[in-house]
Amino acid sequence: MPAFQNSPGMRDILPPDSARWRTLNNVFADVVETAGYGQIITPLIEDVGVFTRIGEATDVVTKELYAFEDRGGRHVSLRPELTASVCRAFAQHRPVAPWKVWYSGPNFRQEKAQRGRYRQFDQVGVEVLGVDDANLDVEVIALAWEFYLRLGLSQVTLILNSLGDPEDRARYVEALRKHFEASELTDQSRETLENNPLRVLDSKREFDAPAITSAPQIAEFYSPGASRHFEAVVAGLTRLGIPFDVEPKLVRGLDYYRSTIFEFQGGTLASAQNALGGGGRYDGLVEALGGPATPGIGFALGVDRTLLACNDEGVFAPAPRRLDAFVVDVAGGFEAVSITGELRAAGLAADRGFENRSMKAQMKLANRSGAAFALIVGDDQLATDTVVAKPMQGGGDQQTIARSDLISHLKDELRRLQ
Ligand code: AMP
């Protein structure tokens, strides 16, 4: 056993798996940049106040923050999500609205680790600040949908709800409180009720089920404007042919949501890891962080869970980049310095053996590397300024090539192999 291992809930992503992570990020960047979103990179650490504004009644804030005092006595925290940081950046830099940004990166929550639930986990997401238009809600949801399609996932479901305007939501919360106070609930749900009656709807405990089934529904509380907005979102998604279910009990974890909210669920994951991602409209977050009142909408998709869903569906297995050549230098190892340099400068992927190991040992490495060609240099080749090119994948004879022709020869051969 080594002296140290990664902390609970923290993982190493090793090659070749890491290539899949990067490709996923690239696919996401491609989807959202095509729609005019620019990348934002925010710090991993913020003033803890940025995150407590998310909502005093959410577990993310009350139980899971990695908050600490830095050496300057500042109260800071590792970020548990990115929406608050994006809103802080908007309030700070005051960019021209509408501001469409995307992000990717790790977040930190002190949760109980299990499959699909980690203490450091990655998300990709978008936020749009400064636009209150149902057509934007449709655009944002459609981008996440397109991303899943591009990965090859076909069993993702979209569930949709509206929490109405803030006043509608407030009236609904009061009605829920009254209803649940008069109902039979588990002790855990009673505790949730104290802080956040909406979250009682999330309970999966059987004993709570009758109270939840008979609870008032949010739609009864919509103002005419909130109804119109939601109808327009439904119409837009229908027009795009994106399937969805309206789920009146969907409330989402964080306090700042209002109006349109949505979640993507995997078709194959066990229910604890079922939520692949989600988002919605939020109000007041930019304002709470010192900026002007600004409407916002966004989503965050869990990278870890998305990849688990890809595993379960048997899709998105991008091959890591293959080497074009592996240089086997058994003439001292110095020739391979310039050969790999030339190859790489010409845009070819090349690796080499080190430590002047035997021909057999280096050929084994060449084999394992998956390179298309082994380029062998021994004393004979050194004397004649040549290289032996041995095809490693599929047939073909090895050939002796003049050093000066190496790049063009290799490029021709690689083109033939394609
Ligand atoms: P949230 O920011 O809580 O709305 O989460 C958005 C998405 O991030 C979820 O649907 C999950 O896919 C993912 N996620 C949230 N928390 C975790 C975690 N602890 N481990 C892995 N993924 C997570």
Residues whose N, C-alpha, C, O or C-beta is under 5 A from the ligand:
A	BS01	AMP	E81 E111 G116 R117 Y118 F121 G253 A275 L276 G277 G278 A300 L301 G302 D304 R305
